[in-house]
Structure formats: structure tokens, C-alpha cells
Amino acid sequence: MGAQEDLSHWGRWGADDERGTLNLVTPQAIVDACGLVRRGTVYPLAIPMEPRLSSPLRDGMIHGVTVRHDPGPARRQVAIDILALDSHNFTHVDSLAHVAYGGCLYNGVPCDIVGSRGTSRFAIDRVTLVARGVLADVARARGLTRLEAGDVVEPEDLDRALLQARVEVRPGDVLLVRTGWIAQYLERPDSARGGWPGLGARALRWLADRGVCAVGADNPAVEARPPDRADRPAEFHDRFLRDLGGYLLEFLDLEQPARDGVAEGLFVTAPLRIAGGVGSPVTPLLIV
């Protein structure tokens, strides 16, 4: 099954392209984004990596520490973390090898390039995101503290939030969508059992028309759950990654920059260089 021609970037940057929407982040766009740093304030956007905050979509986390006591008069001690976790748990970024449907990944590449030992194309170790970050505070634009489970963020919500912030999206930007849901989750992780708010499929055209490189949201999947379409429960995920070649960042904590009224800044994140990896934990930074 090919990409839907009315909403696809297949072939736009060549038949062998593996970067997708990263092609929209030009050197000049990066220089311009760096110019947004005026105060030197750094906002880390990752949630804590601790077992109780493990994504309801994933298998949890194991964290242990080995402690070695060296003999000798210095009584030296060395401690080492041991981690076992899903690379798509906690705050993370998806590679373009993460999702396929109809037997294809982005750009029509057969999905059998991904196996138990990783992927031979679109690996996460080739991804670095340095771009202009734009914060769309949808909850605030609706006059709410937070959106509720199943609430769908529509294009009109994004327009309203950006108008309120007096900022526009440009090609190559990273769009950060605040629903306010994460604050409740960090206090009561069991609240995720009812789902979460997020983007719906109608936003895909809006994002494509504006040349958004990546979308980050303060929930476990970027899109809403329960989904707005029962027959396509992950339509936004599927089409943004597979058809548009875009990047998704999940489980972002956008509360502090939202409280401070930040509308745009330099967005920086670099995945772990997992050879053949299909995703990676990250600690994104928004710098203003």
C-alpha cells in the first residue's frame, strides 16, 4: 500500500532519502533559531525516568545499582547504574523505522528491513534535532488548566494557541503541543488508565502545509486516546511518521516554559546513538 498522494512526502527529497522532514531544517534555520537565545534560560523538557512513571503503553523499567568497594586506605567506592527499559518509554523520539503499514515504511521502503537486530535504514543514531521550537499552549487557549482524556487537538486549536502567543510556525520548526495533561500524570500516574488528550488526524494537513519537522506533546503518544476514529486508533502516528517522514517526541513536560509565557526558543535534542535503533530516550531542551 502506497502513501496517500494527497498527504505524502514520498520522493520529495529523492527515492533514497532517509531524513524525511529533517530536510526542512536548513543551516540558516538553525542559525536563526540560535538567535532566539537572549536570556540564557534552559528548560529541560523530559519527565523523570522512574518505574512509577513508566508509560502505560510500555513494559515498565528496571533500575539497579551495582556498588564496588575497592580495598585500600582510600576506602574508594564506585557506583554504576544498570537500566532495562523500552526505548519508547518515558520522554523519547521515534525514528522513521518505528511505524509501518501496508508493508511499507517512509518513502515506500519495505518494512522487512526492520528485524530483531534493529533496522538497516532510518536508524535513530542518524537523527539530531536542532531547530526552532514553538510552544502551542492549547489548554490555555481553551481557557483550561488541562484537557481531558480523549480531547482531540484540532487545527483550530493550534491556530488559536499560536495567535494568542503571537507566533507563527515556519518550515523546519518543532511544534510543542501543551495539553496540560502531564502535570496530573506526574502526580497520579494511574490517571493514564482513562487515556489522554492529543492531536487528531485532522491536524496532519495543517502540519504538512506549514512544514513542521517534528511534533512533541505532553502525553505518551502525541495523539489522543481514546482515539477519534475507532477503526484507525493510531492514524496520526502512522501517517505523520510513515507518509510524511516526520518525527514524534512523546512525554514532554512543557509546564515550566508555559508558566513563563515562552512562545519560541532554540530546541535541541540528540538521541542515544543506538546503531540500528528505532527510537531513543531523550532529554530535550528549550533554550531562550
DRENMI-654322 format. One record per atom (N, C-alpha, C): residue number from 1; residue in one letter; atom name; y, z, x; chain. Coordinates in steps of 0.2 Angstrom, whole numbers. Example, Ala and Ser with C-alpha at 12.3 -4.5 7.8 and 13.67 -1.06 7.14 Angstrom:
% residues 2
1|A|N|-28|39|66|A
1|A|CA|-22|39|62|A
1|A|C|-16|39|66|A
2|S|N|-11|35|64|A
2|S|CA|-5|36|68|A
2|S|C|0|39|64|A
% end
This chain:
% residues 288
1|M|N|-6|0|4|A
1|M|CA|0|0|0|A
1|M|C|6|0|4|A
2|G|N|10|-5|4|A
2|G|CA|17|-5|7|A
2|G|C|22|-1|5|A
3|A|N|27|0|9|A
3|A|CA|33|4|6|A
3|A|C|36|0|0|A
4|Q|N|40|4|-4|A
4|Q|CA|43|1|-9|A
4|Q|C|49|-3|-7|A
5|E|N|50|-9|-8|A
5|E|CA|55|-13|-4|A
5|E|C|62|-11|-6|A
6|D|N|63|-8|-12|A
6|D|CA|70|-6|-14|A
6|D|C|72|1|-10|A
7|L|N|68|4|-7|A
7|L|CA|69|10|-3|A
7|L|C|65|11|3|A
8|S|N|66|7|8|A
8|S|CA|62|7|14|A
8|S|C|66|5|20|A
9|H|N|64|8|26|A
9|H|CA|67|6|32|A
9|H|C|62|3|36|A
10|W|N|56|1|34|A
10|W|CA|51|-3|37|A
10|W|C|54|-9|40|A
11|G|N|53|-10|47|A
11|G|CA|56|-16|50|A
11|G|C|63|-16|52|A
12|R|N|67|-11|49|A
12|R|CA|74|-11|50|A
12|R|C|76|-11|58|A
13|W|N|72|-7|62|A
13|W|CA|73|-7|69|A
13|W|C|67|-10|73|A
14|G|N|64|-14|70|A
14|G|CA|58|-18|73|A
14|G|C|52|-16|71|A
15|A|N|47|-20|72|A
15|A|CA|40|-19|70|A
15|A|C|37|-13|74|A
16|D|N|39|-12|80|A
16|D|CA|36|-7|84|A
16|D|C|40|0|84|A
17|D|N|45|0|80|A
17|D|CA|49|6|80|A
17|D|C|45|13|78|A
18|E|N|47|18|82|A
18|E|CA|43|24|81|A
18|E|C|49|30|80|A
19|R|N|55|28|80|A
19|R|CA|60|33|80|A
19|R|C|63|34|73|A
20|G|N|62|29|68|A
20|G|CA|65|30|62|A
20|G|C|72|31|61|A
21|T|N|74|36|57|A
21|T|CA|81|37|56|A
21|T|C|85|40|63|A
22|L|N|81|42|68|A
22|L|CA|84|44|74|A
22|L|C|88|38|77|A
23|N|N|87|32|75|A
23|N|CA|91|26|77|A
23|N|C|98|26|75|A
24|L|N|99|30|69|A
24|L|CA|106|31|67|A
24|L|C|110|35|71|A
25|V|N|107|39|75|A
25|V|CA|111|44|79|A
25|V|C|113|41|85|A
26|T|N|119|38|86|A
26|T|CA|121|34|91|A
26|T|C|124|39|97|A
27|P|N|125|37|103|A
27|P|CA|128|41|108|A
27|P|C|135|43|106|A
28|Q|N|139|38|103|A
28|Q|CA|146|40|100|A
28|Q|C|145|45|95|A
29|A|N|140|45|91|A
29|A|CA|140|50|85|A
29|A|C|138|57|88|A
30|I|N|135|57|94|A
30|I|CA|133|64|97|A
30|I|C|140|66|100|A
31|V|N|143|62|104|A
31|V|CA|150|64|107|A
31|V|C|154|67|101|A
32|D|N|155|63|96|A
32|D|CA|159|65|90|A
32|D|C|157|72|88|A
33|A|N|150|73|87|A
33|A|CA|148|80|85|A
33|A|C|149|85|89|A
34|C|N|149|84|96|A
34|C|CA|151|89|101|A
34|C|C|158|91|100|A
35|G|N|162|86|98|A
35|G|CA|169|88|97|A
35|G|C|171|93|91|A
36|L|N|166|94|87|A
36|L|CA|167|99|81|A
36|L|C|166|106|84|A
37|V|N|164|107|90|A
37|V|CA|164|114|93|A
37|V|C|170|116|95|A
38|R|N|173|121|91|A
38|R|CA|180|123|93|A
38|R|C|180|131|94|A
39|R|N|176|135|91|A
39|R|CA|176|142|91|A
39|R|C|171|145|96|A
40|G|N|166|141|97|A
40|G|CA|160|143|101|A
40|G|C|156|148|97|A
41|T|N|155|147|91|A
41|T|CA|151|152|87|A
41|T|C|144|148|86|A
42|V|N|139|152|87|A
42|V|CA|132|149|87|A
42|V|C|128|152|81|A
43|Y|N|126|148|76|A
43|Y|CA|122|151|71|A
43|Y|C|115|148|72|A
44|P|N|110|153|73|A
44|P|CA|103|151|73|A
44|P|C|101|151|66|A
45|L|N|97|146|64|A
45|L|CA|95|144|58|A
45|L|C|88|146|56|A
46|A|N|84|148|61|A
46|A|CA|77|150|60|A
46|A|C|76|156|57|A
47|I|N|70|157|52|A
47|I|CA|68|163|50|A
47|I|C|64|167|55|A
48|P|N|63|173|54|A
48|P|CA|59|177|59|A
48|P|C|51|174|59|A
49|M|N|48|174|64|A
49|M|CA|41|172|64|A
49|M|C|37|179|64|A
50|E|N|35|181|58|A
50|E|CA|31|187|57|A
50|E|C|26|186|52|A
51|P|N|20|189|52|A
51|P|CA|15|187|47|A
51|P|C|17|188|40|A
52|R|N|21|192|38|A
52|R|CA|23|193|31|A
52|R|C|27|188|28|A
53|L|N|30|184|33|A
53|L|CA|35|178|31|A
53|L|C|31|172|31|A
54|S|N|25|172|32|A
54|S|CA|21|165|33|A
54|S|C|22|161|26|A
55|S|N|23|155|27|A
55|S|CA|24|150|22|A
55|S|C|18|151|17|A
56|P|N|19|151|10|A
56|P|CA|14|151|5|A
56|P|C|10|145|5|A
57|L|N|12|140|9|A
57|L|CA|8|133|9|A
57|L|C|4|133|15|A
58|R|N|4|138|19|A
58|R|CA|0|138|26|A
58|R|C|-5|144|26|A
59|D|N|-8|145|32|A
59|D|CA|-14|149|33|A
59|D|C|-12|156|36|A
60|G|N|-6|157|37|A
60|G|CA|-4|164|40|A
60|G|C|-3|163|47|A
61|M|N|-2|169|51|A
61|M|CA|-1|169|58|A
61|M|C|-4|175|61|A
62|I|N|-7|174|67|A
62|I|CA|-10|179|71|A
62|I|C|-5|180|77|A
63|H|N|-3|186|78|A
63|H|CA|1|188|84|A
63|H|C|-2|194|87|A
64|G|N|-4|193|94|A
64|G|CA|-6|198|98|A
64|G|C|-3|199|104|A
65|V|N|-3|204|108|A
65|V|CA|0|205|114|A
65|V|C|-5|208|119|A
66|T|N|-6|205|125|A
66|T|CA|-10|207|130|A
66|T|C|-6|211|135|A
67|V|N|-8|217|137|A
67|V|CA|-4|221|142|A
67|V|C|-8|222|148|A
68|R|N|-5|220|154|A
68|R|CA|-9|221|160|A
68|R|C|-5|227|164|A
69|H|N|-9|232|167|A
69|H|CA|-6|237|171|A
69|H|C|-8|235|178|A
70|D|N|-4|234|183|A
70|D|CA|-5|232|190|A
70|D|C|-6|239|193|A
71|P|N|-11|239|198|A
71|P|CA|-11|245|202|A
71|P|C|-6|245|207|A
72|G|N|-4|251|210|A
72|G|CA|1|251|215|A
72|G|C|6|256|213|A
73|P|N|10|258|218|A
73|P|CA|16|263|217|A
73|P|C|21|261|212|A
74|A|N|22|255|211|A
74|A|CA|27|252|206|A
74|A|C|25|253|199|A
75|R|N|19|254|198|A
75|R|CA|16|255|191|A
75|R|C|19|249|186|A
76|R|N|18|243|189|A
76|R|CA|21|237|186|A
76|R|C|16|235|179|A
77|Q|N|20|233|174|A
77|Q|CA|16|231|168|A
77|Q|C|19|224|166|A
78|V|N|14|220|164|A
78|V|CA|16|213|162|A
78|V|C|13|212|154|A
79|A|N|17|210|150|A
79|A|CA|15|209|143|A
79|A|C|16|202|141|A
80|I|N|11|199|138|A
80|I|CA|11|192|136|A
80|I|C|9|191|128|A
81|D|N|13|187|125|A
81|D|CA|11|186|118|A
81|D|C|6|181|117|A
82|I|N|2|182|112|A
82|I|CA|-4|177|110|A
82|I|C|-2|175|103|A
83|L|N|-1|169|101|A
83|L|CA|0|166|95|A
83|L|C|-5|161|92|A
84|A|N|-7|162|86|A
84|A|CA|-11|157|82|A
84|A|C|-7|156|76|A
85|L|N|-5|150|75|A
85|L|CA|-1|148|69|A
85|L|C|-1|140|67|A
86|D|N|0|139|61|A
86|D|CA|1|132|59|A
86|D|C|7|129|62|A
87|S|N|8|123|65|A
87|S|CA|14|121|67|A
87|S|C|19|119|62|A
88|H|N|17|119|56|A
88|H|CA|21|118|50|A
88|H|C|22|124|46|A
89|N|N|22|130|49|A
89|N|CA|24|136|46|A
89|N|C|30|138|49|A
90|F|N|33|143|45|A
90|F|CA|40|146|47|A
90|F|C|45|140|48|A
91|T|N|50|141|52|A
91|T|CA|55|135|52|A
91|T|C|52|130|57|A
92|H|N|52|124|54|A
92|H|CA|49|119|58|A
92|H|C|52|112|56|A
93|V|N|50|107|60|A
93|V|CA|51|100|59|A
93|V|C|45|96|59|A
94|D|N|45|91|54|A
94|D|CA|39|86|53|A
94|D|C|40|80|57|A
95|S|N|35|78|60|A
95|S|CA|35|71|64|A
95|S|C|34|66|58|A
96|L|N|35|60|60|A
96|L|CA|33|54|56|A
96|L|C|26|53|55|A
97|A|N|22|57|59|A
97|A|CA|14|56|58|A
97|A|C|12|61|53|A
98|H|N|16|65|50|A
98|H|CA|14|71|46|A
98|H|C|12|69|39|A
99|V|N|15|63|36|A
99|V|CA|13|61|29|A
99|V|C|11|54|29|A
100|A|N|6|52|26|A
100|A|CA|4|45|24|A
100|A|C|2|45|17|A
101|Y|N|3|39|14|A
101|Y|CA|0|37|8|A
101|Y|C|-2|30|7|A
102|G|N|-6|28|3|A
102|G|CA|-8|21|3|A
102|G|C|-11|19|10|A
103|G|N|-14|23|14|A
103|G|CA|-17|21|20|A
103|G|C|-12|20|26|A
104|C|N|-5|21|25|A
104|C|CA|0|20|30|A
104|C|C|5|25|31|A
105|L|N|7|25|37|A
105|L|CA|12|30|40|A
105|L|C|19|25|39|A
106|Y|N|24|28|42|A
106|Y|CA|30|24|43|A
106|Y|C|29|18|46|A
107|N|N|33|13|44|A
107|N|CA|33|6|47|A
107|N|C|26|2|46|A
108|G|N|22|5|41|A
108|G|CA|16|1|40|A
108|G|C|10|3|45|A
109|V|N|11|8|49|A
109|V|CA|6|9|54|A
109|V|C|0|13|51|A
110|P|N|-6|10|52|A
110|P|CA|-12|13|49|A
110|P|C|-12|21|50|A
111|C|N|-14|25|45|A
111|C|CA|-14|32|46|A
111|C|C|-20|34|50|A
112|D|N|-25|30|52|A
112|D|CA|-31|32|56|A
112|D|C|-29|33|63|A
113|I|N|-22|32|65|A
113|I|CA|-20|34|72|A
113|I|C|-20|41|72|A
114|V|N|-20|45|67|A
114|V|CA|-20|52|67|A
114|V|C|-27|55|66|A
115|G|N|-29|59|71|A
115|G|CA|-36|62|70|A
115|G|C|-35|70|73|A
116|S|N|-41|72|74|A
116|S|CA|-42|79|75|A
116|S|C|-39|81|82|A
117|R|N|-38|76|86|A
117|R|CA|-35|77|93|A
117|R|C|-27|75|93|A
118|G|N|-24|74|87|A
118|G|CA|-17|73|87|A
118|G|C|-16|65|85|A
119|T|N|-10|63|86|A
119|T|CA|-8|56|84|A
119|T|C|-6|52|91|A
120|S|N|-8|46|90|A
120|S|CA|-6|41|96|A
120|S|C|1|38|95|A
121|R|N|4|39|89|A
121|R|CA|11|37|88|A
121|R|C|15|42|84|A
122|F|N|21|42|85|A
122|F|CA|26|46|81|A
122|F|C|25|53|83|A
123|A|N|23|55|89|A
123|A|CA|21|62|90|A
123|A|C|28|66|91|A
124|I|N|27|72|89|A
124|I|CA|33|77|89|A
124|I|C|37|78|96|A
125|D|N|33|77|101|A
125|D|CA|36|78|108|A
125|D|C|41|73|110|A
126|R|N|42|67|106|A
126|R|CA|47|62|107|A
126|R|C|53|63|103|A
127|V|N|53|69|99|A
127|V|CA|59|70|95|A
127|V|C|64|75|97|A
128|T|N|70|74|97|A
128|T|CA|76|78|99|A
128|T|C|81|77|94|A
129|L|N|84|82|91|A
129|L|CA|89|81|86|A
129|L|C|95|84|88|A
130|V|N|100|80|90|A
130|V|CA|107|82|92|A
130|V|C|111|78|88|A
131|A|N|115|81|83|A
131|A|CA|119|77|78|A
131|A|C|124|81|75|A
132|R|N|128|78|71|A
132|R|CA|132|82|66|A
132|R|C|128|85|61|A
133|G|N|129|91|60|A
133|G|CA|126|94|54|A
133|G|C|131|96|49|A
134|V|N|129|94|42|A
134|V|CA|134|95|37|A
134|V|C|130|100|32|A
135|L|N|134|105|30|A
135|L|CA|131|110|25|A
135|L|C|133|109|18|A
136|A|N|128|107|14|A
136|A|CA|130|107|7|A
136|A|C|127|113|3|A
137|D|N|132|117|1|A
137|D|CA|131|124|-2|A
137|D|C|130|122|-10|A
138|V|N|124|120|-12|A
138|V|CA|123|118|-19|A
138|V|C|123|124|-23|A
139|A|N|121|130|-21|A
139|A|CA|121|136|-25|A
139|A|C|128|138|-27|A
140|R|N|132|138|-22|A
140|R|CA|140|140|-23|A
140|R|C|143|134|-27|A
141|A|N|141|128|-26|A
141|A|CA|144|123|-30|A
141|A|C|143|124|-38|A
142|R|N|137|126|-39|A
142|R|CA|135|128|-46|A
142|R|C|137|134|-48|A
143|G|N|141|138|-44|A
143|G|CA|143|145|-46|A
143|G|C|138|150|-46|A
144|L|N|133|149|-42|A
144|L|CA|127|154|-42|A
144|L|C|126|157|-36|A
145|T|N|122|163|-36|A
145|T|CA|120|166|-30|A
145|T|C|114|162|-27|A
146|R|N|110|160|-31|A
146|R|CA|104|156|-29|A
146|R|C|102|152|-35|A
147|L|N|98|146|-33|A
147|L|CA|95|143|-38|A
147|L|C|88|146|-39|A
148|E|N|85|144|-44|A
148|E|CA|78|147|-46|A
148|E|C|72|142|-45|A
149|A|N|66|145|-45|A
149|A|CA|60|141|-44|A
149|A|C|60|135|-49|A
150|G|N|59|129|-46|A
150|G|CA|59|123|-50|A
150|G|C|65|119|-51|A
151|D|N|71|123|-49|A
151|D|CA|78|120|-50|A
151|D|C|78|114|-45|A
152|V|N|80|108|-48|A
152|V|CA|80|102|-44|A
152|V|C|87|100|-41|A
153|V|N|88|99|-35|A
153|V|CA|95|97|-32|A
153|V|C|95|90|-33|A
154|E|N|100|88|-37|A
154|E|CA|101|81|-39|A
154|E|C|107|78|-35|A
155|P|N|108|71|-34|A
155|P|CA|113|68|-31|A
155|P|C|120|71|-33|A
156|E|N|121|72|-39|A
156|E|CA|127|75|-42|A
156|E|C|129|82|-39|A
157|D|N|123|86|-38|A
157|D|CA|124|92|-34|A
157|D|C|127|92|-27|A
158|L|N|124|87|-24|A
158|L|CA|126|86|-17|A
158|L|C|133|83|-17|A
159|D|N|135|79|-21|A
159|D|CA|142|76|-22|A
159|D|C|147|82|-23|A
160|R|N|145|86|-28|A
160|R|CA|149|92|-29|A
160|R|C|150|97|-24|A
161|A|N|145|98|-20|A
161|A|CA|145|103|-15|A
161|A|C|149|100|-9|A
162|L|N|148|94|-7|A
162|L|CA|152|91|-2|A
162|L|C|160|90|-4|A
163|L|N|161|89|-10|A
163|L|CA|168|88|-12|A
163|L|C|171|95|-12|A
164|Q|N|168|100|-14|A
164|Q|CA|170|107|-13|A
164|Q|C|172|109|-6|A
165|A|N|167|107|-1|A
165|A|CA|168|109|6|A
165|A|C|173|104|9|A
166|R|N|175|99|6|A
166|R|CA|180|94|9|A
166|R|C|177|90|15|A
167|V|N|171|88|14|A
167|V|CA|167|85|20|A
167|V|C|163|79|17|A
168|E|N|162|74|21|A
168|E|CA|158|68|19|A
168|E|C|152|67|24|A
169|V|N|147|64|21|A
169|V|CA|141|63|25|A
169|V|C|142|56|29|A
170|R|N|140|56|35|A
170|R|CA|141|50|39|A
170|R|C|134|47|41|A
171|P|N|133|41|43|A
171|P|CA|127|39|46|A
171|P|C|125|43|52|A
172|G|N|118|45|52|A
172|G|CA|116|49|58|A
172|G|C|116|57|57|A
173|D|N|119|59|52|A
173|D|CA|120|66|50|A
173|D|C|114|69|49|A
174|V|N|114|76|50|A
174|V|CA|108|80|47|A
174|V|C|111|84|41|A
175|L|N|108|83|36|A
175|L|CA|111|87|30|A
175|L|C|107|93|29|A
176|L|N|111|99|28|A
176|L|CA|108|105|27|A
176|L|C|109|108|20|A
177|V|N|104|109|16|A
177|V|CA|105|110|9|A
177|V|C|103|117|8|A
178|R|N|109|121|5|A
178|R|CA|108|128|4|A
178|R|C|107|129|-4|A
179|T|N|101|132|-6|A
179|T|CA|100|134|-12|A
179|T|C|101|141|-14|A
180|G|N|101|145|-8|A
180|G|CA|102|152|-8|A
180|G|C|95|156|-9|A
181|W|N|89|152|-10|A
181|W|CA|83|155|-11|A
181|W|C|80|159|-5|A
182|I|N|82|157|1|A
182|I|CA|79|161|7|A
182|I|C|81|168|7|A
183|A|N|86|170|5|A
183|A|CA|88|177|5|A
183|A|C|84|181|1|A
184|Q|N|82|179|-5|A
184|Q|CA|77|183|-9|A
184|Q|C|70|183|-6|A
185|Y|N|68|177|-3|A
185|Y|CA|62|177|0|A
185|Y|C|61|182|6|A
186|L|N|66|182|10|A
186|L|CA|66|186|16|A
186|L|C|65|194|14|A
187|E|N|68|195|9|A
187|E|CA|67|202|6|A
187|E|C|60|203|2|A
188|R|N|58|198|-1|A
188|R|CA|52|199|-5|A
188|R|C|48|192|-5|A
189|P|N|44|192|0|A
189|P|CA|40|186|1|A
189|P|C|36|184|-4|A
190|D|N|34|189|-8|A
190|D|CA|29|187|-14|A
190|D|C|33|183|-20|A
191|S|N|40|183|-19|A
191|S|CA|44|179|-24|A
191|S|C|42|171|-24|A
192|A|N|39|169|-18|A
192|A|CA|37|162|-17|A
192|A|C|32|160|-22|A
193|R|N|28|165|-25|A
193|R|CA|22|163|-29|A
193|R|C|25|159|-35|A
194|G|N|31|160|-37|A
194|G|CA|33|156|-43|A
194|G|C|36|149|-41|A
195|G|N|36|148|-35|A
195|G|CA|39|142|-32|A
195|G|C|46|143|-29|A
196|W|N|50|137|-29|A
196|W|CA|57|137|-26|A
196|W|C|61|131|-28|A
197|P|N|67|132|-27|A
197|P|CA|71|126|-29|A
197|P|C|71|121|-23|A
198|G|N|73|115|-24|A
198|G|CA|74|110|-19|A
198|G|C|76|103|-21|A
199|L|N|76|98|-17|A
199|L|CA|78|92|-18|A
199|L|C|72|88|-23|A
200|G|N|75|83|-27|A
200|G|CA|70|79|-31|A
200|G|C|71|72|-28|A
201|A|N|66|68|-31|A
201|A|CA|66|61|-29|A
201|A|C|72|57|-30|A
202|R|N|76|59|-35|A
202|R|CA|82|55|-36|A
202|R|C|87|55|-30|A
203|A|N|86|60|-26|A
203|A|CA|91|61|-20|A
203|A|C|89|56|-14|A
204|L|N|83|53|-15|A
204|L|CA|81|48|-9|A
204|L|C|86|43|-9|A
205|R|N|88|40|-14|A
205|R|CA|93|34|-14|A
205|R|C|99|36|-11|A
206|W|N|102|42|-13|A
206|W|CA|108|45|-11|A
206|W|C|108|46|-3|A
207|L|N|102|49|0|A
207|L|CA|102|50|7|A
207|L|C|101|43|11|A
208|A|N|97|38|8|A
208|A|CA|97|32|11|A
208|A|C|103|28|12|A
209|D|N|107|28|6|A
209|D|CA|113|25|6|A
209|D|C|118|27|11|A
210|R|N|118|34|12|A
210|R|CA|123|37|17|A
210|R|C|120|37|24|A
211|G|N|114|35|25|A
211|G|CA|111|35|32|A
211|G|C|110|42|35|A
212|V|N|108|46|31|A
212|V|CA|106|53|33|A
212|V|C|100|53|38|A
213|C|N|100|56|44|A
213|C|CA|95|56|48|A
213|C|C|89|61|47|A
214|A|N|91|67|45|A
214|A|CA|87|72|43|A
214|A|C|89|77|38|A
215|V|N|85|80|34|A
215|V|CA|87|84|29|A
215|V|C|83|91|31|A
216|G|N|87|96|31|A
216|G|CA|85|103|31|A
216|G|C|86|107|25|A
217|A|N|82|111|23|A
217|A|CA|83|115|17|A
217|A|C|80|123|18|A
218|D|N|83|127|14|A
218|D|CA|81|134|14|A
218|D|C|75|136|10|A
219|N|N|70|132|11|A
219|N|CA|63|133|7|A
219|N|C|58|130|11|A
220|P|N|51|131|9|A
220|P|CA|46|129|13|A
220|P|C|44|122|13|A
221|A|N|47|118|9|A
221|A|CA|45|111|8|A
221|A|C|51|106|7|A
222|V|N|57|108|7|A
222|V|CA|63|104|6|A
222|V|C|63|102|-2|A
223|E|N|58|100|-4|A
223|E|CA|58|98|-12|A
223|E|C|56|104|-16|A
224|A|N|58|103|-22|A
224|A|CA|57|109|-27|A
224|A|C|49|110|-29|A
225|R|N|48|116|-30|A
225|R|CA|41|117|-33|A
225|R|C|42|123|-39|A
226|P|N|39|122|-45|A
226|P|CA|35|116|-47|A
226|P|C|39|110|-46|A
227|P|N|36|104|-45|A
227|P|CA|39|98|-44|A
227|P|C|42|95|-51|A
228|D|N|47|90|-50|A
228|D|CA|50|87|-56|A
228|D|C|45|82|-59|A
229|R|N|40|80|-55|A
229|R|CA|35|75|-58|A
229|R|C|28|77|-56|A
230|A|N|24|79|-61|A
230|A|CA|18|82|-60|A
230|A|C|13|77|-57|A
231|D|N|14|70|-58|A
231|D|CA|10|65|-56|A
231|D|C|11|64|-48|A
232|R|N|17|66|-46|A
232|R|CA|19|65|-39|A
232|R|C|22|71|-36|A
233|P|N|18|76|-35|A
233|P|CA|20|83|-33|A
233|P|C|24|83|-26|A
234|A|N|23|78|-22|A
234|A|CA|27|78|-16|A
234|A|C|30|71|-14|A
235|E|N|33|69|-20|A
235|E|CA|36|62|-19|A
235|E|C|42|62|-14|A
236|F|N|46|67|-14|A
236|F|CA|51|67|-9|A
236|F|C|49|67|-2|A
237|H|N|44|71|-1|A
237|H|CA|41|72|6|A
237|H|C|38|65|8|A
238|D|N|34|62|4|A
238|D|CA|31|56|5|A
238|D|C|35|50|7|A
239|R|N|40|49|3|A
239|R|CA|45|44|3|A
239|R|C|50|44|9|A
240|F|N|53|51|10|A
240|F|CA|58|51|15|A
240|F|C|54|51|22|A
241|L|N|48|53|23|A
241|L|CA|45|53|29|A
241|L|C|42|46|30|A
242|R|N|38|44|25|A
242|R|CA|34|38|26|A
242|R|C|38|31|25|A
243|D|N|42|31|20|A
243|D|CA|46|25|18|A
243|D|C|52|24|22|A
244|L|N|56|30|23|A
244|L|CA|62|30|26|A
244|L|C|62|31|33|A
245|G|N|57|34|36|A
245|G|CA|56|36|43|A
245|G|C|61|42|44|A
246|G|N|62|46|40|A
246|G|CA|67|52|41|A
246|G|C|63|58|42|A
247|Y|N|67|63|44|A
247|Y|CA|65|69|47|A
247|Y|C|66|75|42|A
248|L|N|62|80|41|A
248|L|CA|62|85|37|A
248|L|C|62|92|41|A
249|L|N|66|96|40|A
249|L|CA|66|103|43|A
249|L|C|66|108|37|A
250|E|N|61|113|38|A
250|E|CA|60|117|32|A
250|E|C|61|125|34|A
251|F|N|62|129|29|A
251|F|CA|63|136|30|A
251|F|C|69|138|35|A
252|L|N|74|134|33|A
252|L|CA|81|136|37|A
252|L|C|84|142|33|A
253|D|N|87|146|37|A
253|D|CA|91|152|35|A
253|D|C|99|149|36|A
254|L|N|102|147|30|A
254|L|CA|108|145|30|A
254|L|C|114|150|27|A
255|E|N|111|156|27|A
255|E|CA|116|161|23|A
255|E|C|122|163|27|A
256|Q|N|121|164|34|A
256|Q|CA|127|166|38|A
256|Q|C|132|160|38|A
257|P|N|131|154|40|A
257|P|CA|136|149|40|A
257|P|C|139|148|33|A
258|A|N|135|149|28|A
258|A|CA|138|148|21|A
258|A|C|143|153|20|A
259|R|N|141|160|22|A
259|R|CA|146|165|20|A
259|R|C|152|164|24|A
260|D|N|152|161|30|A
260|D|CA|158|160|34|A
260|D|C|162|153|32|A
261|G|N|159|150|27|A
261|G|CA|163|144|25|A
261|G|C|162|138|29|A
262|V|N|157|138|33|A
262|V|CA|156|132|38|A
262|V|C|153|126|34|A
263|A|N|157|121|35|A
263|A|CA|155|114|32|A
263|A|C|152|109|36|A
264|E|N|153|110|43|A
264|E|CA|151|105|48|A
264|E|C|151|108|55|A
265|G|N|146|105|59|A
265|G|CA|146|108|66|A
265|G|C|141|103|70|A
266|L|N|140|105|76|A
266|L|CA|135|102|80|A
266|L|C|128|105|79|A
267|F|N|124|101|77|A
267|F|CA|117|103|75|A
267|F|C|112|101|81|A
268|V|N|109|106|84|A
268|V|CA|104|105|89|A
268|V|C|98|108|88|A
269|T|N|92|104|89|A
269|T|CA|86|107|89|A
269|T|C|81|103|93|A
270|A|N|76|106|97|A
270|A|CA|71|102|101|A
270|A|C|64|105|99|A
271|P|N|60|101|97|A
271|P|CA|53|104|95|A
271|P|C|49|105|102|A
272|L|N|44|109|101|A
272|L|CA|40|110|107|A
272|L|C|37|104|109|A
273|R|N|36|103|115|A
273|R|CA|33|96|117|A
273|R|C|25|96|117|A
274|I|N|23|96|111|A
274|I|CA|16|96|109|A
274|I|C|14|89|110|A
275|A|N|10|87|115|A
275|A|CA|8|80|116|A
275|A|C|3|78|110|A
276|G|N|5|73|106|A
276|G|CA|1|71|100|A
276|G|C|2|75|94|A
277|G|N|7|79|94|A
277|G|CA|8|84|89|A
277|G|C|11|81|83|A
278|V|N|10|83|77|A
278|V|CA|13|80|71|A
278|V|C|18|85|68|A
279|G|N|20|90|71|A
279|G|CA|25|95|69|A
279|G|C|26|100|74|A
280|S|N|32|104|73|A
280|S|CA|33|109|78|A
280|S|C|37|115|75|A
281|P|N|36|121|77|A
281|P|CA|41|126|76|A
281|P|C|47|125|79|A
282|V|N|53|127|77|A
282|V|CA|60|126|80|A
282|V|C|64|131|78|A
283|T|N|69|132|83|A
283|T|CA|75|136|81|A
283|T|C|81|132|81|A
284|P|N|83|129|75|A
284|P|CA|89|125|75|A
284|P|C|95|129|76|A
285|L|N|100|126|79|A
285|L|CA|107|129|80|A
285|L|C|112|125|77|A
286|L|N|117|128|73|A
286|L|CA|123|125|71|A
286|L|C|129|128|75|A
287|I|N|132|124|78|A
287|I|CA|137|127|83|A
287|I|C|144|124|81|A
288|V|N|149|129|80|A
288|V|CA|156|127|78|A
288|V|C|161|130|82|A
% end
